[in-house]
Amino acid sequence: CMAIASKLPKIKLERFFILSGAISSAAAIVITNISSASLFEDRMGGTTGNPNILGAFLVPTIFLTIANFRKSAVSSWAALILQIYVLFETGNRSSWLALAIILLIFCAQKKNWKMLATTIFSSGIFTFFGWDRLITEVSIGTRFELYKLALKEIFKHPFGVGYEHIQTIISSPNFSLVPDRVHQPFLDMSLSAGIPSALALLALSITTFLTLRKKNPHYALAFLGLFISLQSSFFTILTAFQFFVFVGLAL
């Protein structure tokens, strides 16, 4: 991923991001309509199988679609509307927040007050129609209990317990399923591979963002959106792919 990203011309890679977001959104709609079997009820997960992962993946693609938006192009409108719709249907609050934050920063940098007003208005629409998904006491309470249990185990095992072993040491009667991830990347990394590994991931993230901010502000904000949206989720092949594409762009 890093090698490919460092060699591709800027315009081609941005088109790749936009196209990948549009295709994954279309796939999510198709899969949702042909299959009712899901652990997440009415939330779209697409080919990822997890709405939180799909939401995190879409944040950078939606932002780059907006940053390269052409009002006269039907393809731009189609890609944007498709991705925004699917992002809403993921019900992923972290992704909604991440997109709002990076769009507000982008508008302030560009001094584009019309887009700023549109972003604020759109955030209000998301909040109004997604209120039942925003405030979910069971989900939030379970997540924080998982974090507390993970922190306790991290202090016991500062060098980690190894991958795919989390479910053997964390359990609670409040969990409907046995967790195999901590749902927070740095806690997950600390518990699986140790605190030094989590610190290395943090250092890589900060370095990537600061380098991208100098080379290409659009990529820096897209990376920031991915980073924020993952803070209540975890890495998979899909999001790790995106992460290391941005690392490659920073080289």
Solvent accessible surface area in square Angstrom, and as a share of the most:
residue,aa,sasa,rsa
1,C,61,0.36
2,M,71,0.32
3,A,73,0.56
4,I,111,0.57
5,A,2,0.01
6,S,49,0.32
7,K,168,0.71
8,L,66,0.33
9,P,66,0.42
10,K,109,0.46
11,I,91,0.46
12,K,118,0.50
13,L,3,0.02
14,E,1,0.01
15,R,156,0.57
16,F,77,0.32
17,F,3,0.01
18,I,36,0.18
19,L,110,0.55
20,S,24,0.16
21,G,0,0.00
22,A,17,0.13
23,I,104,0.53
24,S,21,0.14
25,S,0,0.00
26,A,41,0.32
27,A,27,0.21
28,A,0,0.00
29,I,41,0.21
30,V,85,0.49
31,I,59,0.30
32,T,59,0.34
33,N,117,0.60
34,I,137,0.69
35,S,53,0.34
36,S,118,0.76
37,A,93,0.72
38,S,63,0.41
39,L,143,0.71
40,F,53,0.22
41,E,154,0.69
42,D,94,0.49
43,R,61,0.22
44,M,10,0.04
45,G,11,0.10
46,G,11,0.11
47,T,107,0.62
48,T,43,0.25
49,G,54,0.52
50,N,22,0.12
51,P,1,0.01
52,N,11,0.06
53,I,3,0.02
54,L,2,0.01
55,G,0,0.00
56,A,0,0.00
57,F,12,0.05
58,L,0,0.00
59,V,0,0.00
60,P,0,0.00
61,T,0,0.00
62,I,0,0.00
63,F,0,0.00
64,L,0,0.00
65,T,3,0.02
66,I,27,0.14
67,A,21,0.17
68,N,46,0.24
69,F,53,0.22
70,R,153,0.56
71,K,170,0.72
72,S,112,0.72
73,A,17,0.13
74,V,124,0.71
75,S,73,0.47
76,S,15,0.10
77,W,119,0.42
78,A,55,0.43
79,A,11,0.08
80,L,30,0.15
81,I,107,0.54
82,L,49,0.24
83,Q,0,0.00
84,I,51,0.26
85,Y,102,0.39
86,V,0,0.00
87,L,0,0.00
88,F,41,0.17
89,E,35,0.16
90,T,0,0.00
91,G,5,0.04
92,N,8,0.04
93,R,60,0.22
94,S,21,0.14
95,S,0,0.00
96,W,19,0.07
97,L,105,0.52
98,A,0,0.00
99,L,12,0.06
100,A,21,0.16
101,I,57,0.29
102,I,0,0.00
103,L,17,0.08
104,L,69,0.35
105,I,61,0.31
106,F,12,0.05
107,C,0,0.00
108,A,56,0.44
109,Q,106,0.47
110,K,118,0.50
111,K,145,0.61
112,N,57,0.29
113,W,150,0.53
114,K,172,0.73
115,M,50,0.22
116,L,42,0.21
117,A,59,0.46
118,T,80,0.47
119,T,10,0.06
120,I,103,0.52
121,F,140,0.58
122,S,44,0.29
123,S,40,0.26
124,G,37,0.36
125,I,72,0.37
126,F,34,0.14
127,T,54,0.31
128,F,147,0.61
129,F,127,0.53
130,G,0,0.00
131,W,145,0.51
132,D,109,0.57
133,R,44,0.16
134,L,40,0.20
135,I,95,0.48
136,T,48,0.28
137,E,147,0.66
138,V,120,0.69
139,S,31,0.20
140,I,70,0.36
141,G,40,0.38
142,T,42,0.24
143,R,49,0.18
144,F,119,0.49
145,E,48,0.21
146,L,7,0.03
147,Y,34,0.13
148,K,140,0.59
149,L,43,0.22
150,A,0,0.00
151,L,80,0.40
152,K,116,0.49
153,E,23,0.10
154,I,8,0.04
155,F,159,0.66
156,K,126,0.54
157,H,70,0.31
158,P,56,0.35
159,F,160,0.67
160,G,21,0.20
161,V,35,0.20
162,G,28,0.27
163,Y,132,0.50
164,E,101,0.45
165,H,93,0.42
166,I,3,0.01
167,Q,66,0.29
168,T,98,0.57
169,I,58,0.29
170,I,2,0.01
171,S,88,0.57
172,S,19,0.12
173,P,141,0.89
174,N,100,0.51
175,F,26,0.11
176,S,114,0.73
177,L,118,0.59
178,V,101,0.58
179,P,18,0.11
180,D,68,0.35
181,R,61,0.22
182,V,0,0.00
183,H,40,0.18
184,Q,28,0.12
185,P,7,0.04
186,F,39,0.16
187,L,30,0.15
188,D,20,0.10
189,M,43,0.19
190,S,10,0.07
191,L,0,0.00
192,S,5,0.03
193,A,33,0.26
194,G,0,0.00
195,I,60,0.31
196,P,71,0.45
197,S,37,0.24
198,A,7,0.06
199,L,108,0.54
200,A,62,0.48
201,L,19,0.09
202,L,68,0.34
203,A,55,0.43
204,L,61,0.30
205,S,4,0.02
206,I,89,0.45
207,T,81,0.47
208,T,4,0.02
209,F,48,0.20
210,L,80,0.40
211,T,41,0.24
212,L,1,0.00
213,R,134,0.49
214,K,175,0.74
215,K,112,0.47
216,N,17,0.09
217,P,69,0.43
218,H,36,0.16
219,Y,7,0.02
220,A,2,0.01
221,L,8,0.04
222,A,0,0.00
223,F,3,0.01
224,L,38,0.19
225,G,0,0.00
226,L,1,0.00
227,F,52,0.22
228,I,36,0.18
229,S,1,0.00
230,L,4,0.02
231,Q,48,0.21
232,S,27,0.18
233,S,0,0.00
234,F,24,0.10
235,F,56,0.23
236,T,45,0.26
237,I,159,0.81
238,L,55,0.27
239,T,0,0.00
240,A,28,0.22
241,F,69,0.29
242,Q,2,0.01
243,F,4,0.02
244,F,77,0.32
245,V,6,0.04
246,F,0,0.00
247,V,7,0.04
248,G,0,0.00
249,L,22,0.11
250,A,15,0.12
251,L,125,0.62
